[in-house]
Amino acid sequence: MKREVDLVILSDVHLGTYGCRAQELLHYLYSIKPAKLVLNGDIMDIWQFKKSYFPDQHLKVIKYLFDMAYQGCEVIYITGNHDEMLRKFTNIHFGNIQLVDKLVLHLGEKRAWIFHGDVFDASIQHSKWLAKLGGWGYDRLIGLNNLINWILVRFGKEKYSLSKRIKSSVKKAVKFISDFEQTASELAIESEYDYVICGHIHQPEIRTVVTKKGSCVYMNSGDWIENLSALEYHNGEWDMFGYEEKKDTLGRYPIHDILLNYSLENILERVRVQSL
């Protein structure tokens, strides 16, 4: 039986890249029954999109998201930088799916401010070509890391994350993450939001931030490249889901039986027609 959840927030899936862990995401999605699903940016990686690389597992994620909406789940897609092309369709609805740039949710008596977070990234705002080059390099790094981890597992060793090691050892990367979280939190406090929820930096987090003007809970849903994480809200409580830690509790689901009745072109055409 699927686990019921009031709200699920996930981001940074990067469908269409070598690093995307689509099969694991399908396993997770198939195990839950959320009333509301928020896709907080960079679900499809349009920056690095190639028709030559879009595996069936990636298509199955898109199809299953449509299926979830058809079955009654409210799906809200917040645009990010890697799927910024979709921003021209902001505020459209097709069925149970809504496309927006940012979102405010009322959860009981509290308010949650949800947006991707690329607005805080100076490299994107002023040097987009450099950001795209970095994205290309990151995808190649993840590809190399997957090969290394395959070898490590074959020899009975633990997996290793090259990018996490690099981020934790480079002071500028650590400072960027800290500044990002602090800036988002300060803006949320000034606007009297109780929660601020971002993606973008691939750093899952739930923590309380306190300033002279007040406090809020900062959250980041992480990613489905390395951390394989999602935020869950149920019965008034927040939790960070981590796939690697909880995959054995999800049960076995027939993810290979999700049939594809149409191609990526069919899906994109379906979205285009319904947005007119």
C-alpha positions in Angstrom: 0.0 0.0 0.0 1.3 3.5 -0.9 2.2 5.8 2.0 -0.1 8.9 2.2 1.7 12.2 2.5 0.1 15.7 2.7 2.8 17.4 0.8 6.0 16.4 -1.0 8.7 18.8 -2.3 11.5 17.7 -4.6 13.9 19.5 -6.9 16.9 19.2 -9.1 16.1 16.0 -10.8 17.9 17.1 -14.0 16.1 14.7 -16.4 18.2 14.4 -19.6 21.6 14.3 -17.9 23.8 11.4 -17.2 23.7 12.0 -13.5 20.0 11.8 -13.1 18.9 8.9 -10.9 15.5 8.4 -12.5 15.0 4.8 -11.5 15.4 5.6 -7.8 13.0 8.6 -8.1 10.4 6.3 -9.8 10.7 3.9 -6.9 10.2 6.7 -4.4 7.3 8.2 -6.3 5.6 4.9 -6.8 5.7 4.3 -3.0 3.9 7.4 -2.0 0.4 9.0 -2.4 0.8 12.8 -1.9 -2.1 15.1 -1.9 0.2 17.8 -3.3 3.5 17.5 -5.1 5.7 20.6 -5.6 8.5 20.2 -8.2 10.9 23.0 -7.2 12.9 23.6 -10.3 15.4 21.9 -12.6 13.3 18.9 -13.1 14.2 18.8 -16.8 17.6 20.0 -17.7 16.9 22.0 -20.8 20.4 23.6 -20.7 22.0 20.3 -21.5 19.1 18.7 -23.4 20.0 16.4 -26.2 17.6 14.2 -28.2 20.4 11.6 -28.4 20.3 11.2 -24.6 16.9 10.9 -23.0 16.5 7.3 -21.7 13.2 5.5 -21.2 13.6 5.8 -17.4 13.6 9.6 -17.7 10.5 9.5 -19.9 8.8 7.3 -17.4 9.3 9.9 -14.7 7.5 12.5 -16.8 4.7 10.0 -17.7 4.3 9.1 -14.0 4.1 12.7 -13.0 1.2 13.1 -15.5 -0.4 9.9 -14.1 -0.2 11.2 -10.5 -1.9 14.4 -11.6 -4.6 12.5 -13.5 -5.2 10.4 -10.4 -6.0 13.5 -8.3 -2.6 14.7 -7.0 -2.1 18.5 -7.3 1.2 19.0 -9.1 2.8 22.4 -9.0 5.9 22.9 -11.1 8.2 25.8 -10.1 10.6 26.8 -12.7 14.4 26.8 -12.1 17.4 28.0 -14.1 18.0 24.7 -16.0 14.4 24.7 -17.1 14.0 28.5 -17.4 12.6 28.2 -20.9 9.3 27.1 -19.3 9.0 30.5 -17.6 7.4 31.9 -20.7 4.4 29.6 -19.8 4.2 30.8 -16.1 0.8 30.6 -14.4 -0.7 28.2 -16.9 -2.8 25.2 -15.8 -3.4 22.0 -17.6 -5.5 19.6 -15.7 -4.1 19.2 -12.1 -0.7 20.6 -13.1 0.2 24.3 -12.6 3.3 26.1 -13.7 4.6 29.0 -11.6 7.8 30.9 -10.8 7.3 30.9 -7.0 4.7 29.7 -4.5 3.2 30.6 -1.2 1.5 27.8 0.7 -0.7 28.1 3.8 0.0 25.1 6.1 -2.4 25.5 9.0 -1.6 28.9 10.5 1.8 29.0 8.9 3.0 30.2 5.5 5.7 28.6 3.4 7.6 30.6 0.7 8.8 28.2 -2.0 11.1 29.1 -4.9 14.0 27.5 -6.7 16.7 29.9 -5.6 18.7 30.6 -8.7 17.9 34.3 -8.2 20.6 34.4 -5.5 23.3 32.9 -7.9 25.4 35.7 -9.3 27.0 33.4 -11.9 23.6 32.8 -13.4 22.5 36.4 -13.3 25.6 37.9 -14.8 27.6 35.1 -16.6 25.1 32.5 -17.8 27.6 31.0 -20.2 29.9 30.3 -17.2 27.1 28.7 -15.3 26.2 26.5 -18.3 29.8 25.4 -18.6 29.9 24.6 -14.9 26.7 22.5 -15.4 28.4 20.6 -18.2 31.4 20.0 -16.1 29.3 18.8 -13.2 27.5 16.3 -15.3 30.8 14.9 -16.5 32.1 14.7 -12.9 29.0 12.8 -11.9 29.5 10.4 -14.8 33.0 9.7 -13.6 31.8 9.3 -10.1 29.2 6.7 -11.1 31.9 4.7 -12.8 34.2 4.9 -9.7 31.3 3.9 -7.4 30.4 0.9 -9.6 34.0 -0.3 -9.2 34.0 0.4 -5.4 30.7 -1.6 -5.0 32.1 -4.5 -7.0 35.0 -4.6 -4.5 32.7 -4.4 -1.5 33.7 -0.8 -0.7 31.4 2.1 0.2 30.4 4.7 -2.4 32.3 8.0 -2.6 31.1 11.4 -3.7 33.7 13.4 -5.6 31.5 16.6 -5.8 30.7 16.5 -2.1 34.4 16.2 -1.3 35.2 19.1 -3.5 32.4 21.3 -2.1 33.4 20.6 1.5 37.1 21.3 0.8 36.7 24.5 -1.2 36.1 27.4 1.1 34.3 29.5 -1.5 31.7 26.7 -2.1 31.1 26.4 1.6 30.7 30.1 1.9 28.3 30.2 -1.1 26.0 27.7 0.5 26.1 29.5 3.8 25.4 32.9 2.2 22.6 31.3 0.1 20.8 29.9 3.1 21.3 33.0 5.2 20.0 35.4 2.4 16.9 33.3 1.7 16.2 33.1 5.5 16.6 36.8 6.1 14.3 37.7 3.2 11.7 35.2 4.5 11.9 36.7 8.0 11.5 40.2 6.7 8.4 39.1 4.8 7.1 37.2 7.9 7.1 33.7 6.3 7.4 30.8 8.7 9.2 28.6 6.2 11.4 29.3 3.2 12.0 26.3 0.9 14.6 26.2 -1.9 16.4 23.9 -4.2 19.3 24.8 -6.6 22.3 24.2 -4.4 21.8 20.4 -4.1 22.2 20.6 -0.3 19.3 19.0 1.7 18.7 20.9 4.9 16.1 21.6 7.6 17.2 24.2 10.2 15.9 27.2 12.1 17.5 30.5 11.4 17.3 33.3 14.0 18.1 37.0 13.3 17.4 40.2 15.2 14.1 40.5 13.3 12.7 37.1 14.0 13.1 33.5 12.9 12.1 31.0 10.3 12.8 27.5 9.3 15.0 27.2 6.2 14.6 24.0 4.1 16.2 22.7 1.0 14.9 19.6 -0.8 18.4 18.6 -2.1 18.5 16.7 -5.4 18.2 13.4 -7.3 21.7 13.4 -8.6 23.7 12.5 -5.4 21.6 13.1 -2.3 18.3 11.5 -3.6 16.2 13.5 -1.1 12.8 15.1 -0.8 10.9 17.1 1.8 7.8 15.6 3.2 5.1 17.4 5.2 2.4 15.3 7.0 0.2 15.9 10.0 1.9 19.3 10.7 5.4 17.8 10.7 8.4 18.2 8.3 10.7 15.4 7.5 13.7 14.9 5.1 13.4 11.7 3.1 16.7 10.2 2.1 16.4 7.4 -0.5 19.6 5.6 0.3 18.7 5.4 4.0 15.1 4.4 3.5 14.9 2.5 0.2 14.6 -0.9 1.9 11.4 0.3 3.6 9.7 1.3 0.3 8.9 -2.3 -0.7 9.2 -3.7 -4.2 7.2 -1.9 -6.9 6.8 -2.8 -10.6 8.7 0.3 -11.8 9.7 -1.6 -15.0 6.1 -2.1 -15.8 5.3 1.6 -16.3 4.5 1.5 -20.0 5.4 4.3 -22.4 2.7 5.0 -24.8 4.3 8.2 -26.2 7.7 9.8 -26.9 9.3 12.9 -25.4 8.1 14.9 -28.5 4.5 13.7 -27.8 4.7 14.8 -24.2 6.1 18.3 -25.1 3.5 18.7 -27.8 0.8 17.7 -25.2 2.0 20.5 -22.9 2.2 23.0 -25.7 -1.3 22.4 -26.9 -2.8 22.5 -23.4 -1.0 25.8 -22.7 -2.6 27.6 -25.6 
